[in-house]
Amino acid sequence: MRLSVVDAGSNTVRLVIADVEGGVPLPVHTVKWKLRLSEHVGPDGAICEEAVESLVNAVAAAGATARRWHATGPLAFATAVVRGAPNRQEVLRRVSCGTGIRMCTLPGETEAELTFLAARRWLGWHAGPLALLDIGGGSLEVAFGRGRLPDFAASLPLGAARLTREYLRVQDPPGPAELKELRRRIRHELRDVAARIRWEAPRTAAVSSRTFQQLARLCGAAPGRHGPFVQRDMHGADLREAVRTLAALPAAERAQLPGISAPRAEQSLAGAVVGHTALKLMGLRGAVVCPWAIREGVLLRYLEEGADWWTDVTGTADSAGPSPGATLRIAGPSV
């Protein structure tokens, strides 16, 4: 069987087509469209007309690609940039009418749970009690658990693009005062979640997302061309040095550093500060980089629960999107 999933994030719309025989999603084709939706929102967070049209076109192209590859789906969802938009219902309606694909928004806690499931399956049971961190453009997802699904999941407004927009646009590179305010915001948002992770004392910490992958490369991890099965670790001390390096350079020059792509160069500093602060507050010396994240989590859960699971999720979340503060817990045992 061949499945497809579409993820509309703050920077890109990404399609993954995977063969799923044996219950393991093995990618056979991926495509991404760089829309940078987070740069096309108004002061109130509403997504502008031009960006909505680009999103519709990208999802339509994803659907056409999935059909050419004879894949079921796509299972389509949007993350924080759409979830938090006051016009999200209209955005999702336009996608549905323009493509015939029902896109939904998942609450941040659900994103954290699905990403945790992907990390657990990738790392295996030998990882023991597991903490998971995932930095997106609009939010930071955190989860902890001893079983297949997390015992605790949270979503915080600490996305790399969001914080760059709110704190690091005054001057390039930013000054000490801007960085101080940024760290204060991160510590405030993370205080309770970090205390919970410290109390749980995980055996393993995992990080996922493109932001963490690029930061790990900057910290000395193997490049992506070495494949997904090479172990990649990121140490807190190296990430602290990465923050200093990124803070000393304007955004254009950060793109010359190992691992930092031009589209993410501007937000790389905010992502590094979030990552370093989170590891420090949670008492974690470092983390292993997991190549699987929410898209794989969606595919895994679909395989485990069947089509009815996705129908239930999209029906509960509603294709027009839940309220920004809503929580959708994934049903099912934790072991």
Secondary structure, DSSP 8 states (H G I E B T S, - for coil): -EEEEEEE-SSEEEEEEEE-GGG--EEEEEEEEE--GGGSB-TTS-B-HHHHHHHHHHHHHHHHHHHHTT-EEEEEEE-HHHHT-TTHHHHHHHHHHHHS--EEE--HHHHHHHHHHHHHHHH-GGG-SEEEEEE-SS-EEEEEESSSS-SEEEEES--HHHHHHHHS-SSSS--HHHHHHHHHHHHHHHHHHHHHHHHH--SEEEEESHHHHHHHHHTT---GGG-TTS--EEEHHHHHHHHHHHHTS-HHHHTTSTT--GGGHHHHHHHHHHHHHHHHHTT-SEEEE-S--HHHHHHHHHHHH-HHHHHHHHHHH-TT---TT------S---
